[in-house]
C-alpha cells in the first residue's frame, strides 16, 4: 500500500476535515513538497487533498517519479462523493455530466440498507409510493397528495430525479395489468396535477347521478369511476379550482322543488360529498324553510356527512341544533326537592326554553311552568340556603378547593357574567374543538342568590362564600386575594378584570387566575332590535374568542396538562318582550327608589315596612335580615317588570329558571393517544367474479369510545363502510361486500388490504392499513359442483 495518497478534489467535494493537508493555492506547494519528502524518508503515511489545478499537475508529475508503490493519485469525483455521502452505488449508466448538473452532493439523502440508487431518489423527492414495483393500486389518492408537496416540485427541477420518475412510470405502464392502470399512469406521467384535479372532481361528484360527472369530466369519468380507487384520503386545498360547484348547485336547486319531506332531504344528503360549504348552505336554506323536517336523526347524519368541515361549520351546526325543537318539558307539578327541580330544569325546561328563545317563540304553558318554579324558589329560598348550601353557585369553588390548590396545578377561574345555562352546550362543543374536555361528571346546575343580579352574586361567587356581609371589600382584586389566601398554601393569586388583561399576559407569575369576563353580559344587554344582531350567534362568537384566548394562554406558557379551568356565573337572564307589563304603578316606583331596575327595586327599611298588601301580593318581598342581603328588595314575579324596557333585551334580577339556575363546569386538557383498533379477518378464502362477504372483527382496546370508524377494501373498489360508534373494550363484527376480479398473471395466494380511519375526542387518526393473506378460487369450481349434483 502506498505511503502517500493524493486526492485531487478540484470540485471541492471533500469536507475540509478529511485530511491534515488542504492545498488551495500554489504558494502552499513548497511546504507540502518538504512534508512529502520527510514522510517518504520516515516511511509515514500521509494523505493530501489538492484543490488547485496547477498544484495537482505538479504533484501528478512528482508522483510519476516515485511510482505507485510510494505515491497513489486519486481523482475524487462527484460519483465518489455521492457514493460516500449517500452510501449507495451510483449506476455506471449515469454519465458524469448528468451528475454534475446541479449540487446533488448537498441533498440530505441517505440510502437505507440495500436500497437501490433510483429508489432512493424517488423516495426522497416523490415519496415511498413511487418506489413500488407496480402501480400502487388503491393508494393513488395518497400518491396524488404528494404532488403539491415542495419536495415533488423540487424533484422536477433535478434532471436526475426527473429521469428516475420517468423510468419508474414507464415500468409501471409496461407492467400494468389493466388498461385503466395504463391510462392513469400515462396521465400521471404527462400532468400529475391535472390527474389530481380529475380525482378531486370525482371525489366531490361520485355520490351524485353519473350524468353530472360525465358533464364535468367527459370520457375521463368512466376511467376514474372504474379505477376503483379510494378517494377519502385525497386532500382538497383552498386554491383548488372546483368547476363542479356550479353544477352541484344547479342540481341541488332543481331538486329542491321535488322535496316534500325529511326523507327526501335525507336521500339528497346521501348524495352530497360533505366537502363543500355550498352543500351545507343549501341544507341550511331548506331547513330554515322547513324546520319541522329537522330531527335528531337527520341532524346526526348531517354532522357525520360534513365531518371534514367540522372545524369551520361548528357554529352553523350549532345554529341548526337550535332550530330543532326538543321534547316538550314535563309538567313540574310533582317536583318537591331541589334536586328534582334542578334535574328538571337542566333536562326538560332549559332545552325547550333555549329553543323558544333562539327562534323568538312564545309558549303559554312554558311560561306557567316558569312561574311555578319562581314561586317555589321564593318560598323555599331561606330553607335551601341553610339546608342545601352545596347547590348554590357561591359555594361551588370552595367545594373544588383541593383540586384548585393541588400541587403543580394552574387554575383559571372564569367568572362569565350572565352565562345562561342554555349556552353551555355550545361552550362544551367549542372547548372540545380545542382539546379541553368536561371533568367531574359534566355541567352542574347551580342556584343564584336573590335577586339575581351582579351586586348580589358576583362577589360571593368569586369569594367562594355566601355571606356577603362578612366580606370587607367588594373591590374584586382585593376580595379574591383576601378570600383565598388562607386556602392557597403559598399559591399566588391574581385577578384580571377583562379579556384584554388576560391576553396581554407575557409571563406567568401566578398559580390561580380569576378572569371576570363581561363579553356575554354586554352582548345580552344591547337592544336587539337596535343592533340587528342575533343574540345566540353573538354569544357563540364571543365564547369562541374566549376559548381561543385560553388555548393561546396554555400554549404560551406550556401548561396545557396542568391547567384546570372552572366556568361559573353569578346569574342568568331572560328576554322580555317590548310591551310594558308593570306590576305596580309608576308613582310607587318613583317614591320607592331613584335607581329602578326592570326586575327588582332596592328599598329602605322604612319603605319596606310600609309596603301595601297589594304590592306584596304582586311581588316577592326580600327582607335583608331573612334573605341575608345588605338591603331590602322587591322582585317582580314571573315575567313582570317595574319599568318599561326598549325593544327586545335580556334582563335579570327575577326568579325564573333561566335567571336563577347557572352552570358550573370544570374543563381540563385531554390526552388524545388512543391505541389503534384491532382488526381480524374471519374468512380467508374467496371466489372470483361473485359477490363476496369480507367478515371482519373490529375491536376497540381503549377505555373510551372511538367515533366515525371508516373501513375501505383498498384493492377491490368496495364503498367505504362507516361505523359511527365503537364502544370501549368491545368487539363488533363488520361485513363488507365486494366482488374480487381476476387479474392477469396473479396467483391464488393474494394479500387483502383494509384501510381504516377513526376519530377520537374530535381528532382524526389514520389512514391505517391492515394486510391479510387470502386464497382466491375460481368460480368454475362452483359450477362444476353444481353439475355433479
Secondary structure, DSSP 4 states (H G I P E B T S, - for coil): --SEEEEE-TT--S-TTS-SEEE-SGGGHHHHHHHHHHHHHHT--EEEEE--HHHHHHHHHHHHHH-TTTEEEEE--HHHHHHHHHTSPPPTTS-HHHHTSS-GGGS---PPTT--HHHHHHHHHH-GGGGSSS--TT-HHHHHHGGGSHHHHHHTT-HHHHHHHHHHHHHHHHH-SSHHHHHHHHHHHH-HHHHHHHHHHHHHHTTS-HHHHHHHHTTHHHHHHHTT---TT----TT---THHHHHHHHHHHHHTT--SHHHHHHHHHHS-S--HHHHHHHHHHHHH-GGG--HHHHHHHHHHTGGGHHHHHHHHHHHHHHS--PPPPP-TT--SHHHHHHHIIIIIHHHHHHHHHTT---HHHHHHHHHHHHHHHHHHHHHHHH-GGGBGGGHHHHTHHHHT-TT-EEEEEEETT-BGGGHHHHHHHHHHTTEEEEEEEEEEEEPPSS-SHHHHHHHHHHT-S-GGG-S---HHHHHHHHHHHHHTT--EEEE-SHHHHHT--S---SEEEEEE-HHHHHHTS-HHHH---HHHHHHHHHHHHHHHHHHHHHHTT-TTTEEEEEE-S---EEEPSS--BSS-HHHHHHH-SS--SSEEEE-HHHHHT--HHHHHHEEEE-HHHHT-SSEEEEE-TT-BSS---SSEEE-SS-SHHHHEEEEEEEEE----PPPPEEEES--EEEBTSEEEEEEEEE--SSS-EEEEEEEETTTTPPPEEEEEE-TT-EEEEEEEEEBPP-TT--SEEEEEEEEEEEETTEEEEEEEEEEEEEEE-THHHHHHHHH-
